[in-house]
């Protein structure tokens, strides 16, 4: 178990850096996460993936920290971006600062979803569908925050209609979801 946690450290650091936007806070958050995980190994459910459990611990630790601070961080960019202000690449640094500022204004849960993605947060997400000619669409479970259960979503290009790709893809994705996550039911809506 400890070896698996060590193997997750790079991903935990990347996620912590994305949600804290500060190197020292990110390091502290990783340390808190690993400490809590090792202290509470007995509370991990057997059917929960270690990485999902660890990312959940990290998210909760960060929410706790933000509540304790009583304020949101307003740092527009990591300190390192100030080191090369006069270099010719300053225009790209400005664009990065604008993006960082926009991300900083998002709610915490949305920033986490962008930083980590559905796969990292929940262990499932959208996948590409390809045939011999290339990309034909996407399928997967997407979990918007306003729904209790993740809906099954797919979009196929017109050239792939009527030849069984949707049926095959839905069957495969449902089998995988029920085998790995065991949802009580699946939601899907058809738009015509």
C-alpha positions as CSV (number, residue, x, y, z in Angstrom):
1,X,0.0,0.0,0.0
2,X,2.7,2.4,1.0
3,X,4.5,1.8,-2.4
4,X,1.3,2.6,-4.2
5,X,1.0,5.8,-2.3
6,X,4.6,6.7,-3.2
7,X,3.7,6.0,-6.9
8,X,0.8,8.5,-6.7
9,X,3.0,11.3,-5.3
10,X,3.7,13.0,-8.7
11,X,0.0,13.1,-9.6
12,X,-0.9,14.3,-6.0
13,X,1.7,17.1,-6.3
14,X,0.4,18.1,-9.8
15,X,-3.2,18.2,-8.5
16,X,-2.2,20.1,-5.3
17,X,-0.3,22.6,-7.3
18,X,-3.3,23.1,-9.6
19,X,-5.8,23.7,-6.8
20,X,-3.6,25.7,-4.4
21,X,-1.7,27.7,-7.1
22,X,1.2,28.0,-4.6
23,X,4.2,25.7,-4.3
24,X,4.5,25.8,-0.5
25,X,0.7,25.3,0.0
26,X,0.8,22.4,-2.5
27,X,3.7,20.7,-0.7
28,X,1.8,21.1,2.6
29,X,-1.3,19.7,1.1
30,X,0.4,16.6,-0.2
31,X,2.0,16.0,3.2
32,X,-1.4,16.4,4.9
33,X,-3.0,14.0,2.4
34,X,-0.4,11.3,2.8
35,X,-0.5,11.6,6.5
36,X,-4.3,11.3,6.7
37,X,-4.3,8.4,4.2
38,X,-1.7,6.5,6.3
39,X,-3.5,7.3,9.5
40,X,-6.9,6.2,8.2
41,X,-6.0,3.2,5.9
42,X,-8.6,1.2,7.8
43,X,-11.4,3.5,6.7
44,X,-10.8,3.0,3.0
45,X,-13.5,0.9,1.4
46,X,-12.3,-2.2,-0.5
47,X,-14.2,-1.2,-3.6
48,X,-12.6,2.3,-3.8
49,X,-9.6,2.9,-6.0
50,X,-6.6,4.2,-4.0
51,X,-6.1,7.2,-6.3
52,X,-9.8,8.2,-6.0
53,X,-9.6,7.9,-2.3
54,X,-6.4,9.9,-2.0
55,X,-7.7,12.7,-4.3
56,X,-10.8,12.8,-2.2
57,X,-8.7,13.2,0.9
58,X,-6.8,16.0,-0.7
59,X,-9.9,17.8,-1.9
60,X,-11.4,17.6,1.6
61,X,-8.1,18.8,3.2
62,X,-8.0,21.8,0.9
63,X,-11.6,22.7,1.6
64,X,-10.8,22.4,5.3
65,X,-7.8,24.7,4.9
66,X,-9.7,27.3,2.9
67,X,-12.4,27.4,5.5
68,X,-9.8,27.8,8.2
69,X,-8.2,30.6,6.4
70,X,-11.5,32.3,5.9
71,X,-10.5,33.7,2.6
72,X,-9.7,32.6,-1.0
73,X,-6.2,32.9,-2.4
74,X,-5.9,35.8,-4.9
75,X,-2.4,34.9,-6.2
76,X,-2.7,35.3,-10.0
77,X,0.3,33.1,-10.8
78,X,3.0,31.1,-9.1
79,X,5.9,33.0,-7.8
80,X,8.2,31.5,-10.4
81,X,6.5,33.5,-13.2
82,X,7.9,36.7,-11.7
83,X,11.4,35.6,-12.3
84,X,11.4,36.1,-16.1
85,X,9.3,39.2,-16.5
86,X,11.7,41.0,-18.8
87,X,12.3,38.1,-21.2
88,X,10.9,38.2,-24.8
89,X,8.4,35.5,-23.9
90,X,6.6,38.0,-21.7
91,X,3.5,38.0,-24.0
92,X,3.0,34.3,-23.4
93,X,3.5,34.9,-19.7
94,X,0.8,37.6,-19.8
95,X,-1.6,35.1,-21.5
96,X,-0.8,32.6,-18.9
97,X,-1.6,35.1,-16.1
98,X,-4.9,35.9,-17.8
99,X,-5.8,32.2,-17.8
100,X,-4.6,31.7,-14.3
101,X,-6.8,34.7,-13.2
102,X,-9.8,33.3,-14.9
103,X,-9.3,29.9,-13.4
104,X,-8.8,31.5,-10.0
105,X,-12.3,33.0,-10.2
106,X,-14.0,29.6,-10.7
107,X,-15.6,27.8,-7.8
108,X,-13.2,25.4,-6.0
109,X,-14.9,22.3,-7.2
110,X,-14.8,23.4,-10.9
111,X,-11.1,24.3,-10.6
112,X,-10.5,20.8,-9.3
113,X,-12.4,19.2,-12.1
114,X,-10.5,21.1,-14.7
115,X,-7.1,20.3,-13.0
116,X,-7.8,16.7,-12.5
117,X,-10.6,15.8,-14.9
118,X,-13.4,13.4,-14.5
119,X,-11.0,10.4,-14.8
120,X,-8.9,11.6,-11.9
121,X,-11.8,12.6,-9.7
122,X,-14.2,9.8,-10.3
123,X,-12.3,7.1,-12.2
124,X,-14.5,7.5,-15.3
125,X,-15.1,10.0,-18.0
126,X,-15.4,10.5,-21.7
127,X,-13.5,8.4,-24.3
128,X,-12.9,8.8,-28.0
129,X,-14.5,6.3,-30.4
130,X,-12.5,5.5,-33.5
131,X,-12.8,3.3,-36.5
132,X,-10.3,2.5,-39.3
133,X,-10.9,6.0,-40.8
134,X,-10.3,7.8,-37.6
135,X,-12.3,9.7,-34.9
136,X,-16.1,9.2,-35.1
137,X,-17.3,10.4,-31.7
138,X,-17.1,10.3,-27.9
139,X,-18.8,8.2,-25.2
140,X,-18.6,8.0,-21.5
141,X,-20.0,9.0,-18.1
142,X,-19.9,12.6,-17.3
143,X,-20.8,13.8,-13.8
144,X,-22.0,17.4,-13.7
145,X,-22.3,18.7,-10.2
146,X,-26.1,19.3,-10.4
147,X,-26.9,15.6,-10.9
148,X,-26.8,12.9,-8.3
149,X,-25.9,10.2,-10.8
150,X,-23.6,10.4,-13.9
151,X,-25.4,10.2,-17.2
152,X,-24.1,8.1,-20.0
153,X,-23.4,10.5,-22.9
154,X,-22.4,9.8,-26.4
155,X,-22.0,11.7,-29.7
156,X,-21.3,10.1,-33.0
157,X,-20.6,11.6,-36.4
158,X,-23.2,11.1,-39.1
159,X,-21.0,8.7,-41.1
160,X,-21.1,6.2,-38.2
161,X,-24.9,6.2,-37.8
162,X,-26.9,3.0,-38.4
163,X,-24.0,0.5,-38.4
164,X,-24.0,-0.6,-34.8
165,X,-21.3,1.6,-33.3
166,X,-23.6,3.2,-30.7
167,X,-24.9,-0.2,-29.5
168,X,-21.4,-1.7,-29.3
169,X,-20.0,1.3,-27.5
170,X,-22.8,1.6,-25.0
171,X,-22.6,-2.1,-24.2
172,X,-18.9,-1.9,-23.6
173,X,-19.0,1.2,-21.5
174,X,-22.0,-0.1,-19.4
175,X,-20.2,-3.4,-18.7
176,X,-17.1,-1.5,-17.6
177,X,-19.0,0.9,-15.4
178,X,-21.0,-1.8,-13.7
179,X,-17.8,-3.9,-13.2
180,X,-15.7,-1.1,-11.8
181,X,-18.1,1.3,-10.0
182,X,-21.4,-0.6,-9.5
183,X,-23.8,2.3,-9.8
184,X,-27.3,1.7,-8.5
185,X,-28.7,2.8,-11.9
186,X,-27.6,4.6,-15.1
187,X,-29.1,7.8,-16.5
188,X,-29.3,8.5,-20.2
189,X,-31.3,10.9,-22.3
190,X,-31.8,10.9,-26.0
191,X,-31.8,14.2,-27.9
192,X,-33.1,13.9,-31.5
